[in-house]
Amino acid sequence: MSDVPGMLHRPKELAAAFDRAAATYDARPGYPDEVYAELADRCGLGAGTRVLEIGPGAGQATQRLVAMGADVVAVEPGAALADVLRQRVAGDSLTVLVQPFEEVDLPDASFDMVAAATAFHWIDPHAGVAKAGRLLHDRGWLALWWSIWGDDGRADPFHELLLPILREKAPQLTGDAMSAAAFIADVDARMTAIERSGMFGAVHRVLLRWEGRHDPVGLRRMFATFAAWITLPDDLREDLLDEVERLARDDFGGVVTRPYQTLIYSTQRRSHIDAADTSA
């Protein structure tokens, strides 16, 4: 089961819900070390890299980008999340702009990398790719990655116990549109916007499979950050979160291990001259 889009990008009113969960958003796990190894080895991420991060949330990825020496401009539309981000990642290497990515005004060709961690599906893919291309200098990198809170190819006993509860109390949270497989297919469709833009080279894809370990309170706090859960009626949401915590405590002895995936897509900006020739 995943907090995933069922279309190319999700509506802005749903995206705004995340700011309501700012106090618990740090409950989401970070990303595997292999993500940052890929960004370093393939995309040249390191000391002095100028990175524009789209939708950093509470800074799960931002912390690592800064720790690797990058100078990060983080564009976060939620004011409460931006405050959390500033508290978690202090220092001169981070600038936080509280605006939607679509509206932020930054100089063209001013970044080495545009990055988004489980965030780019909130942006119109065609407009977002075009803007990222304008903001990157020649041969700069677009790096987009997503964590998927499930894996249809591996056993997930916690999900199996939670699913009938959701079917009874909140069937809108179940179904094919919520599956990891649907998410992957939707990401594939979204990535065609990169290839069709004419601004980038071939898209390189990496799929990482890993496991998350959670205690009952931590798992409850994580589920409370999912957009579809945030927007439930308060009584229903608290009831379901109680069920999450109860299952983790009573049926899993206080430690839940779940199968997760992270998908990484990276592509290099073609020279502006080459891109102009292609679009002519």
N, C-alpha and C positions, 0 to 999 in steps of 0.2 A: 504494500500500500504506500502511496506516495502523495506528497503535496505537489501536484503537478498540473501543468496546463492541459486543457483539452482542445486547444486551438493554437494558432501561430503565436499569439501573444494574449496576455490576460488583461481584463479591463482595469482602467486606472483606479476606479472606485474600490476594487478588490485589493489592488496593490497598496492603497492607502491604509488598509487594515493593519499592516505590519507595525506601523508606528504605535498602535495601541498595545502591542506586545513588546515594546522596547525593553521593559524591565526584566523580561525573561529571555530575550533573544539570544543571549550568550549561552543558553542551554543547547543550542544547535552545535553539533560536533564540528571541529575544524576539518581540514582536508588532508588526505594522506600525504606523506613526505614526497611521494613520487610525483605529485602535482608540481611541486616547486622544483624538483629535479628536472622535470620536463621543461618548465619555463626557463630554467637556467641553461640547460644543455641545448635546447632547440631555439629558444627565443632570445638568449643572451641576457636574461634578467640577472642583475647584480648591482654592485656599487655604482651609484649615480644614474641608474636607469630612470628615466622620466616616465612614470606610469599614471594613466588616468584610469581609476577604478570606478565602474558603474555599479551603483546600488550596493555599497559595502555593508549595509546593515550594522551589526554590532562589531564588525571588524575581524571576523574569523579568518579571512584571507589577508586583510590589511596588515594585521600584526606581522605575518610572515613576510609580506612584501617589504615592509619597512625594516624588519630584522635582516633581510638580505641586502640591505643598502639602498633600496629604491627610494626615490623622491616621489611621493604619491599625492596626487590630487584626487580626492574621493568625492564623488557626486552622489549625494544621498538626499532623496526627496523628503524624508521624514525628519522633522526637527528633533523629536525625542530620540530617535535612533542616532542622529548626528551627535547629540549630547553624549550618549553612551559611547560612541566611537571615540570622541575626543578624550574622554576619561580613560579609555582602555589603551589608546595609542597616543601618547603625549610626545611632543618634540617637534623640532623644526622640519622634519622629513615628511610631515603630513599636513596637508591643507584640506579642510572639509568645506564643501560648497553645498548649501541646503537648497537644492533645486532639482527638478526632474532633468534627466540627461537631455531630453528633447529640447529643453529651454535654455540650458547653460550656454554661455557665450565665452568661448575660449579661442585663442589664435589657431589658425590652421597650421598643420605640419609642426606642432609643438611638442609631440610626445613620441617616445620610443615604443611604447606599448599601450594599448587600450585593453583592459581586462574586466571581466565580469564573472563573479562566482555565484552560481545559482541565482542569477538576477536578470539575464538578458531576455528571458521570455516575457518580461513585463514591458518590453519595448517593441514597438512596431519593427519587425525585422528589417524591412527595406530601408526605412528612414534611419534606423539605428546603425546599420552597416554603413550607409552612405556618410553619416556624420562621423563615425569612427574613422573611416577612410580619410576624411578631410583633416581630422585632428592628428593623424599619424604622419610622420615624415616618410620620405622614400625608404623602403625596406624596413619600416617599423612593423610591429607585430600586433595582430588582433588575437587575443587568447580568451576563450570563453569556456567555462567549465561548470558542470552541474553535479551536485550529489543527488542521488535517488535513494529514498528511504525504503528500500526493498530490492529484491532481486527474484524475479519469477523463476529463475533457474536453480534456486537453492531453497532449502527448507527454512521456514520462518515460523516456529511454533507460537511465538507471541501473536503474530498477525492472525494465525489460524484461530486462536482463542478470542481475539478481539473482533474478528469479522462478524460472527453472528450477533454480537452485541450491537454493532453498528447497523447491521441489517434491520434489527428490531427498532432501534431508537433513532437512527439517523441514516436512512438508506441513501440519502444524497451524497454521503461520503464514500460510497462503495460503487462498484461497477467498473467496466473496462476502461473508462476514461481516467480512472485513478490508478491504473496499473503501471508498473515500471515499463512494461513492453510498450504501452501506449505513449509513455513519455519519450522513450527512445525514438519511436517512429516520428513523434512530433518534432523532436530535436532535428532529426534528419531533414524534415521538410523545412524547418527554419534555417538550416545551414545552406539550403540552396540559394537563399538571398545573398550569401557571401559570394558564391561562385558566379551568380548572374550579375553581380554589381559591376564586374569588369575592373574592380579596383585592387583585387587580391589574387595571389597565386593559388595553387592547389591547397585544399584544406586537409590538414593532417589530423587524424582522429586516434585517440588513445582511450581505452576502457580499462578502468581499474576496479577490481573487486576486493572488498575489504569488509571488516566486521566492526560494528559499534557495540560497546558495552555500556549499560545504563543501570543506575539504581532506580528505585521506584519514583523518588521525587524528581530526579533528573529526567526520567522519561516523561513524566507528567509535564514538566516545564518545556520539554522539547515539543510535545504534541500541541501545547498551548501556543506555539509560534507558527503553526500551519495556517495559512490564510483561510482555508475552508472551515477550520475550527474556530478561528477568531470571530468569524462573522455569524456563528450560530447564536441563537438566543442564550442569554447568560445562564439560565437554569439548566438547559440542555448541555451546554458546553461544560459546566462544572460537574454535571452528572457523568458525562463521558470521561472527563479527566480523572474523576474518582475511580472509574472502572479501570482506566489505564494503570493508575497507581496500585489499585487492589490486585490486579492480575500480576503485576511485576513483583509485588510483595508476597502474595499468597501462593501463586502457582510457579514462580521462578526463584523462590528463595532470596529475593532481593537483588538478583543480578540477571539482567536480560541481555542476551547476545543476539544481535540481528544482522542479517546480510545487507550490505549497502554497496552501491556502485558510484563511481565518479567518472564522468565522461569529460574529456578534454578535447577541445577543438582549437587548433592554432593555424594561422595563415599569415603570410608576409605581404605587406603593402607593396604593390608594384610601383614603379616610379610614376610620378604624376604625369610625366610625358607619355609613357607607355599606356597608362590608363586613359589618357585623353585620346590617344590614337585609336584605342579599342572602341571607345564610345562614339567616335565620330561617324 
